[in-house]
């Protein structure tokens, strides 16, 4: 038998289109062809299980080999193979799919998700890198004759009898001049490791099995121990610390989804770039760009998601519009929230011990996903400057008696740097106030979210006002200075500060409060912080103006007014610069002069 003919396609330009547009990354050809070989092998195993193939299965591994001298790559399987007629139907007539007919025939007998093939356009990805492609194949069917198909990338083909004696298919690619990189064994090994490391049939390359056919996510959770999950995590991310905990996904309806998601130890900065969630379809790697598959905050997690409902070659627009993708997105969000809630309820002490590592993840989820917020508000923890942890509801009850202001608004005080703002924290503690520690990169967004969700609540940074102004009460404060003395004090400060951008405010505070407090508007500071984390420039270069709050009841202020002019100005300058120093605003030449002046005073 020998036959020549034309491939049944609708345009003479199909191959240039395939080469240029079908796959943006040419290395995909190997994924497609190895996947085909695996599918053919899986089909044979299924037929044997159904009693429709009585022969011996024998060695069913798929072999990939490179012959640099001959300029070829060969993919060999011992699957169902094809007859000459099947080649004509499934290879020459692109409109058909071998898997479609196979599924139709056995739809009532088998799990179709396990055997869907990719004959058709997937096979033709071979022409992205080849000047000539050969198929040498023998069908599993009794009395079949082996067939040899050859095509040079045009629409013409040749098919003839072959002397192949072993069941299965052998695909040989004659690599084109512009794709010689694929004749390097290191290049092929890296592609196989990327796309085929978890395919369900053994893949041999260079005499070694390069894949794990039974990855952890394909097993039942009841079969696995903690060390199994950790070992698999190390297989995925060899250089990483052990994960905190994990979620095993296993859904059959209304969509199919398996996988394992790991909670890594997160620091106070985001770690998107290093370890990503990997997306698979029937154990074939698709991508690690999963933004449209999972909510953005879940990209902080690591692990694997596998769903046959997501095709191998997809566009972002498909992912964004696909109903199954949206269901997967919602399901994963729910599973993550349920897992965290379970950990919190079953082992609160253990949950609290992990909070520094998972707190940013939880907060990020609450900010970005409404459904996650609804669940997470019950287990999200707030940490104060004494490292005590409370749920949002617990903390509200804790501070309500003393941190409710005259307008019946509950004021949450917070610090974003407990060391630098210690003087303000200590002043608040003297009044029995509690101060939260909100020092991660997303906390400016997080507290804004809580303010919008909680009723009659306001967050104030501990250094944004004088301590008495942070939580205003209906308790009038009297000044120990006369009106004339207050005017003198204000004029002194204006003269010493000598900066029209700085606002001088006189307040009647407790005698043991600071004589001078430097504060920056909570609103302006928060806008600048949020802009910095969002990459916005509107407030990024904005110079924050500060207010000088003068405590008219502090003895130093009265002393400065009563002192000779030069001495009084020196006292005011010293107290003002101490205030600047407490906010990290005393810098450069002014800081050097301040240090020198104080050193000289000590020597005298």
LOVOZA-163243 format. One record per residue (C-alpha): residue in three letters; y negated, x negated, z negated. Coordinates in steps of 0.1 Angstrom, whole numbers, padded with zeros to 4 digits, always signed. Example, Ala and Ser with C-alpha at 12.3 -4.5 7.8 and 13.67 -1.06 7.14 Angstrom:
// residues 2
Ala+0045-0123-0078;Ser+0011-0137-0071;
// end
This chain:
// residues 604
Unk+0000+0000+0000;Unk-0034-0012+0009;Unk-0065+0009+0012;Unk-0102+0004+0017;Unk-0129+0030+0011;Unk-0163+0039-0003;Unk-0170+0048-0040;Unk-0180+0084-0044;Unk-0216+0081-0056;Unk-0248+0098-0046;Unk-0269+0068-0037;Unk-0263+0034-0021;Unk-0286+0019-0047;Unk-0265+0029-0078;Unk-0256-0007-0087;Unk-0291-0021-0087;Unk-0301+0008-0108;Unk-0272+0002-0132;Unk-0281-0035-0134;Unk-0318-0030-0140;Unk-0322+0002-0159;Unk-0289+0016-0174;Unk-0287-0011-0200;Unk-0317-0031-0211;Unk-0296-0058-0226;Unk-0269-0072-0203;Unk-0247-0084-0231;Unk-0237-0048-0235;Unk-0212-0051-0207;Unk-0187-0068-0230;Unk-0190-0040-0256;Unk-0183-0014-0229;Unk-0153-0031-0214;Unk-0137-0040-0248;Unk-0144-0005-0260;Unk-0126+0008-0228;Unk-0096-0014-0236;Unk-0095-0002-0272;Unk-0097+0034-0261;Unk-0068+0029-0236;Unk-0048+0014-0264;Unk-0056+0042-0289;Unk-0046+0068-0263;Unk-0012+0052-0259;Unk-0007+0051-0297;Unk-0016+0087-0298;Unk+0008+0097-0271;Unk+0036+0077-0288;Unk+0028+0096-0321;Unk+0031+0129-0302;Unk+0064+0119-0287;Unk+0050+0117-0252;Unk+0056+0080-0248;Unk+0091+0070-0257;Unk+0088+0033-0249;Unk+0081+0004-0273;Unk+0044-0001-0280;Unk+0049-0038-0287;Unk+0018-0060-0291;Unk-0012-0038-0286;Unk-0041-0063-0292;Unk-0069-0066-0267;Unk-0075-0101-0254;Unk-0108-0116-0241;Unk-0107-0149-0223;Unk-0132-0171-0205;Unk-0123-0195-0176;Unk-0155-0215-0171;Unk-0140-0235-0141;Unk-0130-0203-0123;Unk-0163-0186-0134;Unk-0144-0155-0148;Unk-0142-0134-0179;Unk-0110-0113-0184;Unk-0104-0084-0207;Unk-0067-0075-0211;Unk-0051-0046-0229;Unk-0017-0030-0232;Unk-0029+0006-0233;Unk-0021+0035-0210;Unk-0031+0017-0178;Unk-0038+0035-0145;Unk-0021+0045-0113;Unk-0038+0040-0080;Unk-0047+0077-0079;Unk-0062+0074-0114;Unk-0083+0045-0102;Unk-0096+0065-0073;Unk-0104+0094-0096;Unk-0118+0076-0127;Unk-0133+0045-0112;Unk-0142+0054-0076;Unk-0155+0089-0084;Unk-0182+0081-0110;Unk-0188+0118-0117;Unk-0154+0121-0135;Unk-0143+0108-0169;Unk-0108+0099-0177;Unk-0113+0108-0213;Unk-0125+0143-0204;Unk-0092+0153-0187;Unk-0073+0136-0215;Unk-0090+0155-0242;Unk-0086+0188-0223;Unk-0049+0182-0220;Unk-0043+0172-0256;Unk-0071+0191-0274;Unk-0047+0212-0295;Unk-0026+0183-0305;Unk-0049+0155-0316;Unk-0081+0143-0331;Unk-0104+0141-0301;Unk-0129+0119-0319;Unk-0104+0091-0320;Unk-0096+0089-0283;Unk-0127+0097-0263;Unk-0129+0070-0235;Unk-0158+0055-0217;Unk-0145+0053-0182;Unk-0173+0059-0157;Unk-0207+0044-0160;Unk-0196+0022-0190;Unk-0172+0004-0167;Unk-0199-0002-0141;Unk-0219-0022-0166;Unk-0196-0050-0155;Unk-0217-0053-0124;Unk-0248-0063-0144;Unk-0233-0098-0148;Unk-0207-0099-0120;Unk-0207-0106-0083;Unk-0171-0092-0080;Unk-0149-0072-0103;Unk-0111-0068-0102;Unk-0088-0043-0120;Unk-0052-0051-0122;Unk-0033-0023-0139;Unk+0000-0007-0145;Unk+0003+0029-0159;Unk+0025+0038-0189;Unk+0040+0066-0169;Unk+0076+0061-0157;Unk+0082+0046-0123;Unk+0045+0038-0118;Unk+0035+0011-0094;Unk+0009-0015-0104;Unk-0024-0013-0086;Unk-0051-0039-0078;Unk-0087-0028-0073;Unk-0115-0051-0060;Unk-0152-0043-0056;Unk-0180-0068-0048;Unk-0208-0046-0063;Unk-0215-0027-0031;Unk-0201+0009-0027;Unk-0171-0005-0008;Unk-0138-0012-0026;Unk-0103-0023-0018;Unk-0071-0011-0036;Unk-0036-0024-0030;Unk-0002-0028-0048;Unk+0001-0054-0075;Unk+0030-0074-0090;Unk+0018-0067-0125;Unk+0048-0061-0147;Unk+0033-0053-0181;Unk+0018-0020-0190;Unk-0020-0019-0194;Unk-0051-0031-0176;Unk-0066-0065-0169;Unk-0103-0065-0159;Unk-0116-0097-0144;Unk-0153-0104-0139;Unk-0165-0130-0115;Unk-0197-0140-0131;Unk-0228-0140-0110;Unk-0251-0170-0107;Unk-0279-0154-0127;Unk-0255-0147-0156;Unk-0237-0180-0161;Unk-0247-0180-0198;Unk-0218-0156-0204;Unk-0193-0183-0195;Unk-0201-0201-0227;Unk-0175-0193-0253;Unk-0201-0194-0281;Unk-0221-0167-0263;Unk-0190-0145-0259;Unk-0180-0151-0295;Unk-0214-0140-0308;Unk-0213-0108-0286;Unk-0178-0099-0299;Unk-0189-0106-0335;Unk-0219-0084-0330;Unk-0204-0054-0313;Unk-0166-0055-0318;Unk-0161-0069-0353;Unk-0148-0036-0366;Unk-0131-0021-0336;Unk-0098-0003-0346;Unk-0076-0025-0324;Unk-0071-0062-0329;Unk-0093-0083-0305;Unk-0082-0118-0297;Unk-0105-0145-0284;Unk-0097-0182-0282;Unk-0064-0177-0299;Unk-0079-0159-0330;Unk-0083-0123-0341;Unk-0120-0119-0344;Unk-0123-0084-0359;Unk-0113-0063-0389;Unk-0096-0032-0374;Unk-0096-0013-0407;Unk-0130-0017-0423;Unk-0136-0003-0457;Unk-0156+0028-0445;Unk-0125+0041-0427;Unk-0105+0043-0459;Unk-0105+0070-0486;Unk-0126+0062-0517;Unk-0095+0069-0538;Unk-0078+0039-0522;Unk-0106+0015-0531;Unk-0117-0005-0561;Unk-0151-0019-0570;Unk-0141-0054-0558;Unk-0132-0039-0524;Unk-0167-0026-0519;Unk-0182-0059-0531;Unk-0160-0079-0508;Unk-0169-0057-0478;Unk-0206-0062-0487;Unk-0201-0099-0486;Unk-0184-0095-0452;Unk-0215-0077-0439;Unk-0241-0099-0456;Unk-0225-0132-0467;Unk-0256-0148-0482;Unk-0266-0118-0504;Unk-0264-0111-0541;Unk-0239-0085-0552;Unk-0252-0049-0547;Unk-0261-0027-0577;Unk-0239+0002-0566;Unk-0229+0021-0534;Unk-0223+0055-0518;Unk-0192+0062-0497;Unk-0200+0087-0470;Unk-0172+0109-0457;Unk-0182+0141-0438;Unk-0161+0162-0414;Unk-0182+0193-0409;Unk-0206+0204-0394;Unk-0208+0168-0380;Unk-0186+0137-0384;Unk-0200+0109-0405;Unk-0184+0080-0424;Unk-0199+0049-0439;Unk-0209+0030-0470;Unk-0245+0026-0482;Unk-0253-0001-0507;Unk-0282-0004-0531;Unk-0294-0040-0531;Unk-0314-0057-0557;Unk-0350-0050-0545;Unk-0378-0072-0556;Unk-0414-0060-0558;Unk-0419-0067-0521;Unk-0401-0049-0493;Unk-0371-0066-0476;Unk-0367-0047-0444;Unk-0361-0076-0422;Unk-0331-0094-0437;Unk-0302-0070-0442;Unk-0302-0038-0423;Unk-0281-0007-0421;Unk-0257-0010-0391;Unk-0250+0020-0370;Unk-0216+0024-0354;Unk-0199+0050-0331;Unk-0161+0050-0337;Unk-0163+0015-0351;Unk-0183+0002-0321;Unk-0216-0014-0331;Unk-0246+0004-0316;Unk-0277-0009-0334;Unk-0293-0019-0366;Unk-0325-0002-0357;Unk-0318+0031-0375;Unk-0353+0044-0381;Unk-0346+0076-0362;Unk-0311+0081-0378;Unk-0321+0077-0415;Unk-0354+0084-0433;Unk-0377+0054-0434;Unk-0372+0048-0472;Unk-0334+0046-0468;Unk-0340+0015-0446;Unk-0343-0003-0478;Unk-0306+0002-0483;Unk-0278-0019-0467;Unk-0245-0009-0452;Unk-0228+0009-0424;Unk-0231+0044-0409;Unk-0205+0055-0383;Unk-0207+0088-0364;Unk-0189+0097-0331;Unk-0216+0123-0327;Unk-0240+0096-0317;Unk-0233+0082-0282;Unk-0232+0044-0276;Unk-0262+0044-0252;Unk-0291+0064-0266;Unk-0328+0065-0263;Unk-0353+0070-0292;Unk-0364+0103-0277;Unk-0327+0115-0278;Unk-0323+0104-0314;Unk-0356+0122-0324;Unk-0345+0154-0307;Unk-0308+0155-0314;Unk-0296+0182-0338;Unk-0267+0161-0352;Unk-0290+0132-0359;Unk-0313+0155-0379;Unk-0284+0168-0399;Unk-0272+0133-0406;Unk-0306+0124-0418;Unk-0308+0153-0442;Unk-0272+0147-0455;Unk-0278+0111-0463;Unk-0310+0118-0481;Unk-0291+0144-0502;Unk-0262+0121-0509;Unk-0285+0093-0521;Unk-0304+0116-0544;Unk-0272+0131-0558;Unk-0258+0096-0564;Unk-0289+0085-0583;Unk-0289+0117-0603;Unk-0253+0113-0612;Unk-0258+0077-0624;Unk-0288+0088-0645;Unk-0270+0117-0661;Unk-0237+0098-0667;Unk-0251+0065-0679;Unk-0288+0065-0686;Unk-0287+0031-0703;Unk-0271+0016-0672;Unk-0296+0034-0650;Unk-0325+0021-0670;Unk-0311-0015-0668;Unk-0312-0012-0630;Unk-0346+0004-0628;Unk-0365-0028-0620;Unk-0343-0032-0589;Unk-0342+0005-0577;Unk-0376+0017-0589;Unk-0395+0008-0557;Unk-0368+0025-0536;Unk-0370+0057-0556;Unk-0408+0058-0555;Unk-0409+0051-0518;Unk-0385+0080-0512;Unk-0406+0103-0533;Unk-0437+0094-0514;Unk-0421+0098-0479;Unk-0396+0126-0482;Unk-0404+0159-0498;Unk-0367+0169-0503;Unk-0360+0136-0520;Unk-0391+0141-0543;Unk-0378+0174-0555;Unk-0346+0158-0567;Unk-0359+0124-0578;Unk-0386+0138-0601;Unk-0359+0144-0626;Unk-0346+0108-0627;Unk-0377+0088-0617;Unk-0387+0066-0646;Unk-0421+0055-0657;Unk-0424+0021-0676;Unk-0452+0014-0700;Unk-0466-0020-0710;Unk-0441-0022-0739;Unk-0412-0019-0713;Unk-0403+0016-0726;Unk-0389+0039-0699;Unk-0394+0077-0697;Unk-0389+0104-0672;Unk-0420+0120-0658;Unk-0415+0151-0680;Unk-0407+0130-0711;Unk-0438+0109-0706;Unk-0460+0140-0702;Unk-0448+0153-0735;Unk-0453+0119-0751;Unk-0490+0115-0742;Unk-0501+0151-0741;Unk-0513+0153-0778;Unk-0537+0124-0776;Unk-0544+0117-0739;Unk-0557+0151-0729;Unk-0595+0150-0722;Unk-0622+0175-0730;Unk-0615+0193-0697;Unk-0578+0198-0706;Unk-0568+0172-0681;Unk-0539+0149-0689;Unk-0550+0113-0683;Unk-0523+0087-0674;Unk-0536+0052-0681;Unk-0520+0024-0662;Unk-0523-0014-0656;Unk-0513-0032-0625;Unk-0514-0066-0642;Unk-0505-0065-0679;Unk-0514-0102-0684;Unk-0548-0102-0667;Unk-0557-0068-0683;Unk-0544-0074-0717;Unk-0578-0071-0734;Unk-0582-0036-0720;Unk-0546-0027-0729;Unk-0552-0038-0765;Unk-0584-0017-0767;Unk-0565+0013-0755;Unk-0537+0007-0781;Unk-0562+0007-0809;Unk-0569+0043-0800;Unk-0531+0050-0799;Unk-0532+0054-0762;Unk-0501+0046-0741;Unk-0505+0024-0709;Unk-0481+0025-0679;Unk-0472-0005-0659;Unk-0476+0003-0622;Unk-0476-0031-0605;Unk-0455-0028-0573;Unk-0470-0028-0538;Unk-0466+0010-0534;Unk-0477+0022-0568;Unk-0512+0031-0555;Unk-0495+0055-0532;Unk-0470+0067-0558;Unk-0497+0076-0584;Unk-0516+0094-0557;Unk-0484+0114-0550;Unk-0480+0123-0587;Unk-0516+0134-0590;Unk-0511+0158-0560;Unk-0478+0172-0575;Unk-0485+0174-0612;Unk-0510+0200-0625;Unk-0542+0189-0642;Unk-0533+0152-0642;Unk-0554+0121-0635;Unk-0544+0085-0633;Unk-0569+0059-0644;Unk-0565+0021-0643;Unk-0571+0007-0678;Unk-0601-0014-0667;Unk-0618+0013-0646;Unk-0639+0025-0675;Unk-0648+0016-0710;Unk-0621+0027-0734;Unk-0641+0057-0747;Unk-0649+0069-0712;Unk-0613+0067-0699;Unk-0604+0098-0718;Unk-0635+0117-0727;Unk-0634+0139-0758;Unk-0658+0164-0773;Unk-0668+0138-0798;Unk-0705+0128-0795;Unk-0712+0091-0801;Unk-0745+0080-0816;Unk-0763+0049-0807;Unk-0772+0024-0834;Unk-0802+0013-0812;Unk-0835+0031-0809;Unk-0846+0043-0774;Unk-0870+0014-0773;Unk-0842-0011-0781;Unk-0820+0004-0755;Unk-0847-0001-0729;Unk-0851-0037-0740;Unk-0813-0042-0737;Unk-0812-0027-0702;Unk-0841-0049-0691;Unk-0825-0080-0705;Unk-0793-0073-0686;Unk-0810-0066-0654;Unk-0829-0099-0656;Unk-0798-0119-0665;Unk-0774-0103-0640;Unk-0801-0103-0613;Unk-0780-0084-0587;Unk-0792-0052-0572;Unk-0757-0042-0563;Unk-0745-0042-0599;Unk-0750-0010-0620;Unk-0760-0014-0656;Unk-0748+0014-0679;Unk-0755+0017-0716;Unk-0729+0036-0736;Unk-0725+0043-0773;Unk-0690+0029-0781;Unk-0673+0019-0813;Unk-0686-0012-0830;Unk-0653-0030-0825;Unk-0652-0024-0788;Unk-0662-0051-0764;Unk-0700-0058-0762;Unk-0697-0058-0724;Unk-0671-0043-0701;Unk-0669-0049-0664;Unk-0655-0019-0646;Unk-0648-0010-0609;Unk-0647+0026-0597;Unk-0611+0039-0598;Unk-0616+0057-0565;Unk-0629+0027-0546;Unk-0604+0003-0560;Unk-0575+0027-0552;Unk-0587+0031-0516;Unk-0588-0006-0512;Unk-0553-0011-0527;Unk-0538+0017-0505;Unk-0555+0003-0474;Unk-0540-0031-0481;Unk-0505-0018-0483;Unk-0510+0004-0452;Unk-0525-0023-0430;Unk-0557-0004-0426;Unk-0590-0022-0422;Unk-0614+0005-0433;Unk-0615-0007-0469;Unk-0598-0041-0465;Unk-0629-0062-0462;Unk-0650-0039-0484;Unk-0667-0057-0513;Unk-0660-0037-0545;Unk-0692-0033-0566;Unk-0688-0033-0603;Unk-0705-0017-0632;Unk-0716-0035-0664;Unk-0710-0012-0694;Unk-0731-0023-0723;Unk-0719-0012-0758;Unk-0751-0004-0776;Unk-0733-0003-0809;Unk-0719-0038-0808;Unk-0737-0063-0832;Unk-0741-0089-0804;Unk-0764-0065-0784;Unk-0787-0059-0814;Unk-0787-0097-0821;Unk-0797-0105-0785;Unk-0826-0080-0786;Unk-0839-0094-0819;Unk-0836-0131-0809;Unk-0863-0151-0791;Unk-0863-0145-0754;Unk-0845-0176-0742;Unk-0818-0173-0769;Unk-0814-0135-0762;Unk-0810-0142-0725;Unk-0784-0168-0733;Unk-0764-0144-0755;Unk-0766-0117-0728;Unk-0754-0142-0701;Unk-0725-0153-0723;Unk-0713-0118-0730;Unk-0718-0107-0693;Unk-0698-0137-0680;Unk-0671-0131-0706;Unk-0668-0096-0691;Unk-0666-0111-0656;Unk-0640-0135-0667;Unk-0618-0107-0681;Unk-0618-0091-0646;Unk-0612-0124-0627;Unk-0647-0120-0612;Unk-0662-0152-0626;Unk-0655-0178-0599;Unk-0667-0210-0582;Unk-0699-0226-0594;Unk-0706-0199-0620;Unk-0672-0205-0635;Unk-0677-0243-0636;Unk-0711-0239-0652;Unk-0696-0214-0678;Unk-0669-0239-0688;Unk-0693-0268-0690;Unk-0718-0247-0711;Unk-0691-0237-0736;Unk-0677-0272-0738;Unk-0712-0285-0746;Unk-0716-0258-0773;Unk-0684-0270-0789;Unk-0696-0306-0790;Unk-0728-0297-0808;
// end
